[in-house]
Amino acid sequence: MRPRVSVEVVGILAVVALVGAVVATAAGAPEAMKALQVLEPKAPTPAPDVTLRTLQGTPLSIKALKGKVVLVNFWATWCLPCQWEMPLMENLYQAYKAKGFVIAAISLDQDGAETAVGAFVSARKLTYPILLDPTFQGAKQFGVRGLPATFLIGKDGYIKGVTYGPREWDGPEARTLIESLLAARGSKG
């Protein structure tokens, strides 16, 4: 005969496991940032209040996404490293969008941007929000220096990390980083 485990004991074990997972995720965030070569700002920096149009023509404000963890990625259809990382970003988006994670991919394509970007997005079956910035308004406000450029914004609306160049956005380090940002309370910096 097997001993019976009470509901209370099972509940306590579940809470302990959950707390342990959150602590392990938070503890892994610095290593994940280092592995992904994501740099933290030197001082608490709010994300710029940028409003751009989506591929469908709807305005979307980065400020309106406060309360969510946001990966802002500047890219272009002609950028080969961007082409490589965007499907990986889609995988990350699908894994965490139900938990409050958003990707705002901002295209810097200029001539015929809507047609070129639309074909690019359709061919790769990307479902996260795609914004158009043909005049570099958003890129200037974020201080973009090259492509791809990625900014991680916490739920508090502050930039938590910046990186240039392609990253393996569906790898274990990226998942640990996003999980830690989703678990964070809302402190600045």
DRENDRENVEX-409781 format. One line per field, with one value per atom (N, C-alpha, C): residue in three letters; atom name; x, y, z. Coordinates in nm, 2 decimals. Each point is the difference from the previous one (the first is absolute). Layout:
residuo: [ALA_...]
atomo: [CA_...]
x: [X_...]
y: [Y_...]
z: [Z_...]
This chain:
residuo: [MET_MET_MET_ARG_ARG_ARG_PRO_PRO_PRO_ARG_ARG_ARG_VAL_VAL_VAL_SER_SER_SER_VAL_VAL_VAL_GLU_GLU_GLU_VAL_VAL_VAL_VAL_VAL_VAL_GLY_GLY_GLY_ILE_ILE_ILE_LEU_LEU_LEU_ALA_ALA_ALA_VAL_VAL_VAL_VAL_VAL_VAL_ALA_ALA_ALA_LEU_LEU_LEU_VAL_VAL_VAL_GLY_GLY_GLY_ALA_ALA_ALA_VAL_VAL_VAL_VAL_VAL_VAL_ALA_ALA_ALA_THR_THR_THR_ALA_ALA_ALA_ALA_ALA_ALA_GLY_GLY_GLY_ALA_ALA_ALA_PRO_PRO_PRO_GLU_GLU_GLU_ALA_ALA_ALA_MET_MET_MET_LYS_LYS_LYS_ALA_ALA_ALA_LEU_LEU_LEU_GLN_GLN_GLN_VAL_VAL_VAL_LEU_LEU_LEU_GLU_GLU_GLU_PRO_PRO_PRO_LYS_LYS_LYS_ALA_ALA_ALA_PRO_PRO_PRO_THR_THR_THR_PRO_PRO_PRO_ALA_ALA_ALA_PRO_PRO_PRO_ASP_ASP_ASP_VAL_VAL_VAL_THR_THR_THR_LEU_LEU_LEU_ARG_ARG_ARG_THR_THR_THR_LEU_LEU_LEU_GLN_GLN_GLN_GLY_GLY_GLY_THR_THR_THR_PRO_PRO_PRO_LEU_LEU_LEU_SER_SER_SER_ILE_ILE_ILE_LYS_LYS_LYS_ALA_ALA_ALA_LEU_LEU_LEU_LYS_LYS_LYS_GLY_GLY_GLY_LYS_LYS_LYS_VAL_VAL_VAL_VAL_VAL_VAL_LEU_LEU_LEU_VAL_VAL_VAL_ASN_ASN_ASN_PHE_PHE_PHE_TRP_TRP_TRP_ALA_ALA_ALA_THR_THR_THR_TRP_TRP_TRP_CYS_CYS_CYS_LEU_LEU_LEU_PRO_PRO_PRO_CYS_CYS_CYS_GLN_GLN_GLN_TRP_TRP_TRP_GLU_GLU_GLU_MET_MET_MET_PRO_PRO_PRO_LEU_LEU_LEU_MET_MET_MET_GLU_GLU_GLU_ASN_ASN_ASN_LEU_LEU_LEU_TYR_TYR_TYR_GLN_GLN_GLN_ALA_ALA_ALA_TYR_TYR_TYR_LYS_LYS_LYS_ALA_ALA_ALA_LYS_LYS_LYS_GLY_GLY_GLY_PHE_PHE_PHE_VAL_VAL_VAL_ILE_ILE_ILE_ALA_ALA_ALA_ALA_ALA_ALA_ILE_ILE_ILE_SER_SER_SER_LEU_LEU_LEU_ASP_ASP_ASP_GLN_GLN_GLN_ASP_ASP_ASP_GLY_GLY_GLY_ALA_ALA_ALA_GLU_GLU_GLU_THR_THR_THR_ALA_ALA_ALA_VAL_VAL_VAL_GLY_GLY_GLY_ALA_ALA_ALA_PHE_PHE_PHE_VAL_VAL_VAL_SER_SER_SER_ALA_ALA_ALA_ARG_ARG_ARG_LYS_LYS_LYS_LEU_LEU_LEU_THR_THR_THR_TYR_TYR_TYR_PRO_PRO_PRO_ILE_ILE_ILE_LEU_LEU_LEU_LEU_LEU_LEU_ASP_ASP_ASP_PRO_PRO_PRO_THR_THR_THR_PHE_PHE_PHE_GLN_GLN_GLN_GLY_GLY_GLY_ALA_ALA_ALA_LYS_LYS_LYS_GLN_GLN_GLN_PHE_PHE_PHE_GLY_GLY_GLY_VAL_VAL_VAL_ARG_ARG_ARG_GLY_GLY_GLY_LEU_LEU_LEU_PRO_PRO_PRO_ALA_ALA_ALA_THR_THR_THR_PHE_PHE_PHE_LEU_LEU_LEU_ILE_ILE_ILE_GLY_GLY_GLY_LYS_LYS_LYS_ASP_ASP_ASP_GLY_GLY_GLY_TYR_TYR_TYR_ILE_ILE_ILE_LYS_LYS_LYS_GLY_GLY_GLY_VAL_VAL_VAL_THR_THR_THR_TYR_TYR_TYR_GLY_GLY_GLY_PRO_PRO_PRO_ARG_ARG_ARG_GLU_GLU_GLU_TRP_TRP_TRP_ASP_ASP_ASP_GLY_GLY_GLY_PRO_PRO_PRO_GLU_GLU_GLU_ALA_ALA_ALA_ARG_ARG_ARG_THR_THR_THR_LEU_LEU_LEU_ILE_ILE_ILE_GLU_GLU_GLU_SER_SER_SER_LEU_LEU_LEU_LEU_LEU_LEU_ALA_ALA_ALA_ALA_ALA_ALA_ARG_ARG_ARG_GLY_GLY_GLY_SER_SER_SER_LYS_LYS_LYS_GLY_GLY_GLY]
atomo: [N_CA_C_N_CA_C_N_CA_C_N_CA_C_N_CA_C_N_CA_C_N_CA_C_N_CA_C_N_CA_C_N_CA_C_N_CA_C_N_CA_C_N_CA_C_N_CA_C_N_CA_C_N_CA_C_N_CA_C_N_CA_C_N_CA_C_N_CA_C_N_CA_C_N_CA_C_N_CA_C_N_CA_C_N_CA_C_N_CA_C_N_CA_C_N_CA_C_N_CA_C_N_CA_C_N_CA_C_N_CA_C_N_CA_C_N_CA_C_N_CA_C_N_CA_C_N_CA_C_N_CA_C_N_CA_C_N_CA_C_N_CA_C_N_CA_C_N_CA_C_N_CA_C_N_CA_C_N_CA_C_N_CA_C_N_CA_C_N_CA_C_N_CA_C_N_CA_C_N_CA_C_N_CA_C_N_CA_C_N_CA_C_N_CA_C_N_CA_C_N_CA_C_N_CA_C_N_CA_C_N_CA_C_N_CA_C_N_CA_C_N_CA_C_N_CA_C_N_CA_C_N_CA_C_N_CA_C_N_CA_C_N_CA_C_N_CA_C_N_CA_C_N_CA_C_N_CA_C_N_CA_C_N_CA_C_N_CA_C_N_CA_C_N_CA_C_N_CA_C_N_CA_C_N_CA_C_N_CA_C_N_CA_C_N_CA_C_N_CA_C_N_CA_C_N_CA_C_N_CA_C_N_CA_C_N_CA_C_N_CA_C_N_CA_C_N_CA_C_N_CA_C_N_CA_C_N_CA_C_N_CA_C_N_CA_C_N_CA_C_N_CA_C_N_CA_C_N_CA_C_N_CA_C_N_CA_C_N_CA_C_N_CA_C_N_CA_C_N_CA_C_N_CA_C_N_CA_C_N_CA_C_N_CA_C_N_CA_C_N_CA_C_N_CA_C_N_CA_C_N_CA_C_N_CA_C_N_CA_C_N_CA_C_N_CA_C_N_CA_C_N_CA_C_N_CA_C_N_CA_C_N_CA_C_N_CA_C_N_CA_C_N_CA_C_N_CA_C_N_CA_C_N_CA_C_N_CA_C_N_CA_C_N_CA_C_N_CA_C_N_CA_C_N_CA_C_N_CA_C_N_CA_C_N_CA_C_N_CA_C_N_CA_C_N_CA_C_N_CA_C_N_CA_C_N_CA_C_N_CA_C_N_CA_C_N_CA_C_N_CA_C_N_CA_C_N_CA_C_N_CA_C_N_CA_C_N_CA_C_N_CA_C_N_CA_C_N_CA_C_N_CA_C_N_CA_C_N_CA_C_N_CA_C_N_CA_C_N_CA_C_N_CA_C_N_CA_C_N_CA_C_N_CA_C_N_CA_C_N_CA_C_N_CA_C_N_CA_C_N_CA_C_N_CA_C_N_CA_C_N_CA_C_N_CA_C_N_CA_C_N_CA_C_N_CA_C_N_CA_C_N_CA_C_N_CA_C_N_CA_C_N_CA_C_N_CA_C_N_CA_C]
x: [0.08_-0.08_0.09_-0.03_0.07_-0.05_0.09_-0.04_-0.07_-0.10_-0.07_0.07_0.01_0.05_-0.11_0.00_-0.11_0.00_-0.11_-0.01_0.08_0.01_0.08_0.15_0.05_0.14_0.03_-0.09_0.01_0.00_-0.09_0.00_0.12_0.06_0.12_0.12_0.00_0.11_-0.01_-0.12_-0.02_0.05_-0.03_0.04_0.15_0.06_0.15_0.06_-0.05_0.06_-0.02_-0.11_-0.02_0.09_0.02_0.09_0.14_0.04_0.13_0.03_-0.10_0.01_0.02_-0.08_0.01_0.14_0.05_0.13_0.11_-0.01_0.10_0.00_-0.12_-0.01_0.06_-0.03_0.06_0.15_0.05_0.14_0.07_-0.07_0.06_0.00_-0.07_-0.01_0.13_0.09_0.13_0.08_0.00_0.07_-0.06_-0.13_-0.07_0.03_0.00_0.04_0.14_0.09_0.14_0.02_-0.07_0.01_-0.06_-0.10_-0.06_0.06_0.10_0.07_-0.10_-0.09_-0.10_0.06_0.01_0.06_-0.11_0.02_-0.10_0.04_-0.10_0.03_0.07_0.09_0.07_-0.09_-0.11_-0.09_-0.14_-0.10_-0.14_-0.04_-0.05_-0.03_-0.14_-0.09_-0.14_0.01_-0.08_-0.01_-0.05_0.05_-0.05_-0.15_-0.08_-0.14_-0.01_0.01_-0.01_-0.13_-0.07_-0.12_0.02_-0.01_0.01_-0.12_-0.01_-0.11_0.04_-0.10_0.02_-0.01_0.04_-0.02_-0.14_-0.10_-0.14_-0.04_0.09_-0.04_-0.05_0.00_-0.05_0.12_-0.02_0.11_0.02_0.12_0.04_0.11_-0.03_0.10_0.07_0.13_0.08_-0.04_-0.04_-0.04_-0.13_-0.09_-0.12_0.02_0.12_0.03_0.05_0.01_0.04_-0.08_0.06_-0.07_0.03_0.07_0.04_0.15_0.06_0.14_0.01_0.08_0.00_0.14_0.01_0.12_-0.02_0.07_0.00_0.12_-0.03_0.10_0.00_0.11_0.01_0.07_-0.06_0.04_-0.03_0.04_-0.04_0.00_-0.08_-0.01_0.13_0.09_0.13_0.11_-0.03_0.10_0.00_0.11_0.01_0.00_0.07_-0.01_-0.15_-0.07_-0.14_-0.08_0.02_-0.07_0.02_0.12_0.03_-0.07_0.00_-0.06_-0.15_-0.06_-0.15_-0.08_0.02_-0.07_0.02_0.12_0.04_-0.08_-0.02_-0.08_-0.15_-0.04_-0.14_-0.02_0.10_-0.01_-0.01_0.08_0.00_-0.14_-0.05_-0.12_-0.12_0.00_-0.10_0.01_0.12_0.02_-0.05_0.01_-0.03_-0.11_-0.06_-0.10_-0.12_-0.04_-0.11_0.03_0.13_0.05_0.03_-0.02_0.02_0.13_0.04_0.12_-0.04_0.06_-0.04_0.13_0.00_0.11_-0.05_0.07_-0.03_0.12_-0.02_0.11_-0.02_0.10_-0.01_0.09_-0.07_0.07_0.05_0.13_0.06_0.00_-0.07_-0.01_-0.06_0.04_-0.05_-0.08_0.05_-0.08_-0.08_-0.13_-0.09_-0.01_0.02_0.01_-0.11_-0.13_-0.11_-0.01_0.03_0.00_0.11_0.13_0.11_-0.01_-0.04_-0.01_-0.12_-0.11_-0.11_0.03_0.07_0.04_0.10_0.09_0.10_-0.07_-0.09_-0.07_-0.09_-0.07_-0.09_0.08_0.12_0.08_0.05_0.03_0.05_-0.10_-0.13_-0.11_0.02_0.05_0.02_-0.13_-0.03_-0.13_0.02_0.12_0.01_-0.01_-0.03_-0.03_0.13_-0.03_0.10_-0.03_0.09_-0.01_0.08_-0.04_0.08_0.06_0.13_0.07_0.09_-0.06_0.08_0.07_-0.04_0.07_0.10_0.01_0.10_-0.04_-0.12_-0.05_0.03_-0.05_0.02_0.14_0.07_0.15_0.08_-0.03_0.07_-0.03_-0.13_-0.03_0.06_0.01_0.07_0.15_0.05_0.15_0.06_-0.07_0.04_0.13_0.10_0.13_0.03_-0.08_0.02_-0.12_0.00_-0.11_0.06_-0.08_-0.11_0.04_-0.09_0.01_-0.12_0.03_-0.11_0.01_-0.12_-0.01_-0.11_0.04_-0.09_-0.06_-0.13_-0.07_-0.08_0.02_-0.07_-0.14_-0.08_-0.14_-0.01_0.10_0.00_0.02_0.03_0.02_0.14_0.09_0.14_0.09_0.10_0.08_0.09_0.00_0.07_0.13_0.00_0.12_-0.01_0.13_0.01_0.11_-0.03_0.10_-0.01_0.12_0.01_0.05_-0.06_0.04_-0.11_0.00_-0.10_0.03_-0.11_0.01_-0.09_0.03_-0.08_-0.11_-0.11_-0.11_-0.09_0.02_-0.08_0.08_0.12_0.09_-0.03_0.07_-0.03_0.04_0.10_0.04_-0.11_-0.05_-0.11_-0.12_-0.03_-0.12_0.01_0.12_0.03_-0.01_0.05_0.00_-0.15_-0.08_-0.14_-0.08_0.03_-0.07_0.03_0.13_0.04_-0.07_-0.01_-0.06_-0.16_-0.05_-0.15_-0.02_0.09_-0.01_0.03_0.07_0.04_-0.12_0.01_-0.10_-0.01_0.04_-0.02_0.10_0.11_0.09_0.08_0.04_0.08_0.14_0.06_0.14_0.04]
y: [-0.12_0.12_0.13_0.09_0.12_0.11_0.07_0.11_0.11_0.06_0.11_0.13_0.09_0.13_0.10_0.08_0.09_0.11_0.06_0.11_0.12_0.02_0.11_-0.02_-0.12_-0.03_0.02_-0.04_0.01_0.15_0.08_0.14_0.07_-0.03_0.06_-0.04_-0.12_-0.04_0.07_0.03_0.07_0.15_0.06_0.14_0.00_-0.09_0.00_-0.02_-0.09_-0.02_0.13_0.07_0.12_0.11_0.02_0.10_-0.03_-0.13_-0.04_0.03_-0.03_0.03_0.15_0.09_0.14_0.05_-0.05_0.04_-0.05_-0.12_-0.05_0.08_0.04_0.08_0.14_0.06_0.13_0.00_-0.11_-0.02_-0.02_-0.06_-0.03_0.12_0.10_0.12_0.06_0.03_0.06_-0.08_-0.13_-0.09_-0.01_0.01_0.00_0.13_0.11_0.13_-0.01_-0.05_-0.01_-0.09_-0.12_-0.09_0.06_0.08_0.06_0.14_0.04_0.13_0.11_0.00_0.10_0.09_0.13_0.10_0.07_0.02_0.07_0.15_0.09_0.14_0.04_0.10_0.04_0.07_0.06_0.06_-0.04_0.00_-0.03_0.09_-0.06_0.08_-0.04_0.09_-0.04_-0.02_-0.09_-0.02_0.13_0.04_0.11_-0.01_0.10_0.00_0.01_-0.11_-0.01_-0.05_0.06_-0.05_-0.01_-0.12_-0.03_-0.07_-0.01_-0.08_-0.14_-0.09_-0.14_-0.03_-0.11_-0.04_0.01_-0.01_0.02_0.14_0.09_0.15_0.05_-0.08_0.04_0.05_0.12_0.05_-0.09_-0.02_-0.07_0.08_0.02_0.07_-0.10_0.02_-0.08_0.03_0.12_0.04_-0.08_-0.02_-0.07_-0.15_-0.05_-0.14_-0.01_0.11_-0.01_-0.10_-0.08_-0.11_-0.13_0.00_-0.12_0.00_-0.11_-0.01_0.01_0.10_0.03_-0.02_-0.07_-0.01_0.09_0.11_0.09_-0.03_-0.04_-0.04_0.09_0.07_0.08_-0.09_0.00_-0.09_0.05_-0.07_0.04_-0.13_0.00_-0.13_-0.03_0.10_-0.03_-0.04_0.00_-0.03_-0.16_-0.06_-0.15_-0.05_0.07_-0.05_0.01_0.11_0.02_-0.12_-0.04_-0.11_-0.12_-0.03_-0.12_0.00_0.11_0.00_0.01_0.05_0.03_-0.12_-0.12_-0.12_-0.05_0.03_-0.04_0.09_0.13_0.09_-0.05_-0.05_-0.05_-0.12_-0.09_-0.11_0.05_0.10_0.06_0.07_0.07_0.07_-0.11_-0.10_-0.10_-0.07_-0.01_-0.07_0.09_0.13_0.09_0.11_0.01_0.10_-0.01_-0.11_-0.02_0.04_0.02_0.04_0.15_0.08_0.14_0.05_-0.08_0.03_0.05_0.11_0.05_0.03_-0.02_0.04_0.11_0.11_0.11_0.01_-0.06_0.00_0.12_0.09_0.13_-0.01_0.00_0.00_0.14_0.00_0.13_0.00_-0.09_0.00_0.14_0.05_0.13_-0.01_-0.01_0.00_-0.13_0.03_-0.12_-0.08_0.06_-0.08_-0.09_0.05_-0.09_-0.12_0.01_-0.12_-0.09_0.05_-0.09_-0.07_0.08_-0.05_-0.10_0.03_-0.09_-0.13_0.00_-0.13_-0.08_0.08_-0.07_-0.06_0.07_-0.05_-0.12_0.01_-0.11_-0.13_0.02_-0.12_-0.07_0.07_-0.06_-0.03_0.03_-0.02_0.06_0.12_0.07_0.06_-0.02_0.04_0.12_0.03_0.11_0.14_0.10_0.13_0.05_0.05_0.05_0.15_0.09_0.14_0.05_0.11_0.06_0.14_0.01_0.12_0.05_0.03_0.04_0.13_0.09_0.13_-0.01_-0.12_-0.02_0.08_0.04_0.07_-0.08_-0.12_-0.09_-0.04_-0.03_-0.03_0.11_0.12_0.12_0.01_-0.02_0.01_-0.11_-0.11_-0.11_0.00_0.08_0.02_-0.12_-0.06_-0.12_0.04_-0.09_0.02_-0.11_-0.10_-0.11_-0.09_-0.10_-0.10_-0.14_-0.09_0.02_0.07_0.08_0.06_-0.04_-0.06_-0.05_0.07_0.04_0.07_-0.09_-0.04_-0.07_0.10_0.01_0.09_-0.08_0.04_-0.07_0.05_-0.06_0.03_0.14_0.06_0.14_0.10_-0.04_0.09_0.05_-0.06_0.04_-0.11_0.05_-0.08_-0.09_-0.13_-0.09_-0.05_0.01_-0.05_0.04_0.01_0.04_-0.09_-0.04_-0.08_0.03_-0.01_0.01_-0.13_-0.03_-0.12_-0.11_-0.11_-0.10_-0.08_-0.06_-0.08_-0.12_-0.11_-0.12_0.02_0.07_0.04_-0.11_-0.12_-0.11_-0.10_0.04_-0.09_0.01_-0.09_0.00_0.13_0.07_0.13_0.10_0.01_0.10_-0.03_-0.13_-0.04_0.04_-0.03_0.03_0.15_0.08_0.15_0.05_-0.05_0.04_-0.04_-0.12_-0.05_0.09_0.04_0.08_0.14_0.06_0.13_-0.02_-0.11_-0.02_-0.02_-0.06_-0.02_0.12_0.10_0.12_0.08_0.07_0.08_0.12_0.10_0.12_0.11_-0.04_0.10_0.06_0.12_0.07_-0.05_0.01_-0.03_-0.15]
z: [0.00_0.00_0.00_-0.09_-0.01_0.10_0.06_0.09_-0.08_0.06_-0.06_0.03_-0.10_0.02_0.00_0.10_0.02_-0.11_-0.03_-0.09_0.04_0.13_0.05_-0.03_0.02_-0.03_-0.15_-0.08_-0.15_-0.03_0.06_-0.03_0.05_0.11_0.05_-0.09_-0.04_-0.10_-0.13_-0.05_-0.12_0.01_0.12_0.02_0.01_0.08_0.01_-0.14_-0.08_-0.14_-0.08_0.01_-0.08_0.05_0.13_0.05_-0.04_0.01_-0.05_-0.14_-0.09_-0.14_-0.02_0.07_-0.02_0.05_0.11_0.05_-0.10_-0.05_-0.09_-0.13_-0.05_-0.12_0.02_0.12_0.03_0.01_0.07_0.02_-0.14_-0.09_-0.13_-0.10_0.03_-0.09_-0.03_0.10_-0.03_-0.10_0.02_-0.08_-0.14_-0.01_-0.13_-0.08_0.08_-0.07_-0.05_0.08_-0.04_-0.12_0.00_-0.11_-0.13_0.01_-0.12_-0.03_0.08_-0.02_0.00_0.10_0.02_0.11_-0.03_0.09_0.08_0.13_0.08_-0.01_0.00_0.00_0.13_-0.01_0.12_0.10_-0.04_0.09_-0.04_0.09_-0.04_-0.12_-0.10_-0.13_-0.04_0.00_-0.05_-0.16_-0.05_-0.14_-0.06_-0.12_-0.07_-0.03_0.00_-0.03_-0.15_-0.07_-0.15_-0.04_-0.09_-0.06_-0.15_-0.05_-0.15_-0.05_-0.13_-0.06_-0.02_0.03_-0.03_-0.15_-0.04_-0.14_-0.05_0.09_-0.03_0.00_0.04_0.00_0.14_0.10_0.13_0.08_0.07_0.08_0.12_0.04_0.12_0.08_0.12_0.09_0.09_0.00_0.10_0.14_0.03_0.14_0.03_-0.10_0.03_0.04_-0.02_0.03_0.14_0.08_0.14_0.07_0.09_0.07_-0.06_-0.12_-0.07_-0.01_-0.03_-0.03_-0.15_-0.05_-0.15_-0.05_-0.11_-0.08_-0.12_0.00_-0.12_-0.09_-0.12_-0.09_-0.13_-0.02_-0.13_-0.10_-0.12_-0.11_-0.13_-0.11_-0.14_-0.08_-0.11_-0.08_-0.07_-0.02_-0.07_0.10_0.12_0.11_0.02_-0.05_0.02_0.14_0.09_0.14_0.06_-0.05_0.05_-0.06_-0.12_-0.06_0.08_0.05_0.07_0.14_0.07_0.14_0.01_-0.11_0.02_0.02_-0.07_0.03_0.15_0.05_0.14_0.09_-0.03_0.08_0.00_-0.11_-0.01_0.09_0.01_0.10_0.14_0.03_0.14_0.03_-0.10_0.01_0.03_-0.08_0.02_0.14_0.05_0.13_0.12_-0.02_0.12_-0.02_-0.12_-0.02_0.09_0.04_0.09_0.15_0.02_0.14_0.01_-0.11_0.01_-0.07_-0.10_-0.08_-0.14_-0.05_-0.13_-0.07_-0.13_-0.09_-0.08_-0.01_-0.10_-0.09_-0.12_-0.10_-0.09_0.00_-0.07_-0.12_-0.12_-0.12_-0.04_-0.04_-0.05_-0.16_-0.06_-0.15_-0.04_-0.11_-0.05_-0.12_-0.12_-0.12_-0.02_-0.01_-0.02_0.13_0.11_0.13_0.02_-0.02_0.03_-0.08_-0.13_-0.09_0.04_0.01_0.03_0.14_0.10_0.13_0.01_-0.07_0.00_-0.06_-0.11_-0.06_0.09_0.06_0.09_0.12_0.06_0.12_-0.04_-0.11_-0.05_-0.03_-0.07_-0.03_0.12_0.11_0.12_0.11_-0.04_0.10_0.13_0.01_0.12_0.05_0.13_0.06_0.10_0.04_0.10_-0.08_0.08_-0.06_-0.08_-0.12_-0.09_-0.02_0.03_-0.01_-0.11_-0.06_-0.11_0.04_-0.03_0.04_-0.11_-0.12_-0.12_0.02_0.09_0.02_0.12_0.06_0.11_0.13_0.01_0.12_0.13_0.00_0.12_0.02_-0.11_0.01_0.06_-0.04_0.06_0.15_0.04_0.14_0.09_-0.06_0.07_-0.01_-0.09_-0.02_-0.07_-0.09_-0.08_-0.08_0.01_-0.07_-0.10_-0.01_-0.10_0.01_-0.10_0.00_0.01_0.06_0.08_0.13_0.06_0.13_0.08_0.12_0.09_0.13_0.05_0.13_0.08_0.12_0.09_0.10_0.00_0.09_0.11_0.12_0.11_0.01_0.09_0.02_0.05_0.06_0.05_-0.11_-0.12_-0.11_-0.01_0.08_-0.01_-0.08_-0.07_-0.08_0.10_-0.02_0.09_-0.07_-0.14_-0.07_-0.14_-0.06_-0.14_-0.07_-0.12_-0.07_-0.15_-0.06_-0.15_-0.06_-0.12_-0.06_0.03_-0.08_0.01_0.13_0.06_0.12_-0.02_0.07_0.00_0.09_-0.05_0.09_0.04_-0.05_0.05_0.08_0.04_0.07_0.15_0.08_0.15_0.07_-0.05_0.07_-0.02_-0.12_-0.03_0.08_0.01_0.07_0.15_0.06_0.14_0.02_-0.10_0.02_-0.01_-0.09_-0.01_0.12_0.05_0.12_0.12_0.01_0.11_-0.01_-0.12_-0.01_0.03_-0.04_0.02_0.15_0.07_0.15_0.08_-0.06_0.08_0.04_0.11_0.05_-0.08_-0.01_-0.08_0.04_0.06_0.04_-0.11_0.01_-0.10_0.01_-0.12_-0.01_0.00]
